[in-house]
Amino acid sequence: MSINSLDALAEANKAAADTFLQMSTICLEGIERLVSLNLSTLRDAVEGGAAAAASLGEVRSAADIQAMQSGLTPLVDSTMAYSLSFQEIAAKTQQDLTALISAQLSTQLGAQFSQMNFKPGTSAAWNEALELFSRSAQQMVASTSAKVAAANIKAVNPNVKATRKAA
């Protein structure tokens, strides 16, 4: 092996390690946000459950039971807030990973193509293919967001028909 190829190999290994570290950081930040959300939600659920258990012990009539049922609205609201927060965290993490991978692919493949002496029109075709990949990833994120939003609407009020967004 020549010194040039050893240098190129070392550079490629360093770039791969840097990319791995960036991806790990993005994933760990997403996990950290999810754990924080779960702990907060668990704390609220335990407090709400304790309050519900206490008020259940005070039930003496059907009117008391009906009053307790009206107290379920905050539970539904917190469930919706949890679902939306979870979806936002997942979408943000996915968006960050997609941006990192797209940038890495663009950089690596762009460098490889520039070394291959292609005809002048090829870089435009490459840019078009990369743009198509980027649009597809964005459509997938939008579709997932729409489906989660529709599921959340359906979970809150099963009598409402969630409208499906046409892609």
N, C-alpha and C positions, 0 to 999 in steps of 0.2 A: 504494500500500500504506500502510496506517495504521501508526502506531508500535506498536500492539498486535500486529498480525500480524508485524511485523519482529521484535519481541521474542520472539514465539512461535516464529518460524522460527529465530532464534539459539539459543533454548533447546532446540529439537528437534535442531539440529545439534550442540550441545554434548553432549546426551544420547547421540546416535548415536556421536560420537567417543569418549565415555567407555566406552560399551558395546563398541565396537571394541577399545579398548585393553585392557579387561578380558578379552575373548575372546582377544586376541593373547597376553596374559600367561598365561592358562590353557593355551593351545596350546603356547607356548614352554616352560612348565614341564613339560608332558607330554613334549615332544620331548627336553628336557634329561634327564629321568629315563630315557627310552628309550636315549639315546646313552650315558649312564652305564652302564646295564644291558648294552648291547651291548659296550662297551669292556671291562667286567669279564668278561663271558662270553668275549670274544675272548682276553683275557689268559689266562684259565683254560684255554681250548682249546689255545692255543699251548704252554703249559707241559705240559699233558697229552699233546699230540702229541709233544713233544720226549721226554718220559719213555717214551711208547709206542715211539717210534722207537729209543730206546736199548735198551729191553728186547727189541725185535724183533731187534736185532743179536746178542743173547745167546741166541737160540733154538737149541737143539741137538737137541731131541727133541719128540715129540708131547706129552709131559707138560708141556713148557715152553709149548707153544701152548695147551694146556688151561688152564694157570695164567694165561696172558695173557687168555684169554676171561673168567675170573672177575673180572678187573680192569676189565671193562666196566661193572660196576654203578655206580661213581661217575659214569661218563659219562651213563648213563641218568638217574641222580638229578639231575645238573646240567642235563640237558635238560628234565626235568620242572620243576625250580626256575625255569629261564629262562622256560618257557611260562607258568607260574603268575604270575611277576613281570610278564611282558609283559601278560598279561590283566588283572592288578590295575591296572597303570598306565593301560591303555586304558579300563578301566571307571571309574576315578577321574576321568580327564580328561573322559570322556563325562558322568559325573554332574555335574561342576562346570559344564560347558557347558550342560547341561540346566537346572540350577538357575538359572544366569544368564539364559538365554533365557526361562524360565518367569517369573522375577521381572520381566524387562523387558516381556514381553507383558502380564503382569498389571497392571503399573504404567501402561503406555501405553494399553492397551485399557480399563482401569478408568477412567482419566482421560477418555478419549473418551466412554465410556458415561455417566459422571457429568455430562458437559456436554450430553447429549442429552435429558434429562428423560424417562427411561423410567418405566414404571409400577412400583410398588413391588416386584413379584415378579421383576423382571428380573435384579436383582443376584444373587439366589439361583440363577437359571438359569445365569448367567455363572460363578458359583463352582462349580456342578456340572460345567459344561463344562471348566473349568480343572482340576478334580479328576480328571475322566476323562482328560484329556491327561496329567496327571502319573502316573496309574496305568498308562496305556499305555506311557509312557517307562520306568517301573520294571519292567514286565513284559518289555519288550524287553531291558533290561539283565540281568534274571534269566535269560531264555531264552538270551541270548548266553553268559552265564557257565556255564550248565548244559551247553551244547553244547561249549564249550571244555574244560570239565572232563571230559566224556565222551570227547572226542578225545584228551585227555592220557592218560586211562586206557587207551584203545585203543592209543595209541602206545607206552606202557610195556609192556603185555602184550596182544598181538594176540589171544590165546586167550580173553580175558575179554570177555564181552558187556557193553558199557556200557548201563546202564539209562537210559531217556529219561524225564525228569521231565515229567509231564503239567502243562500250564499251564491 
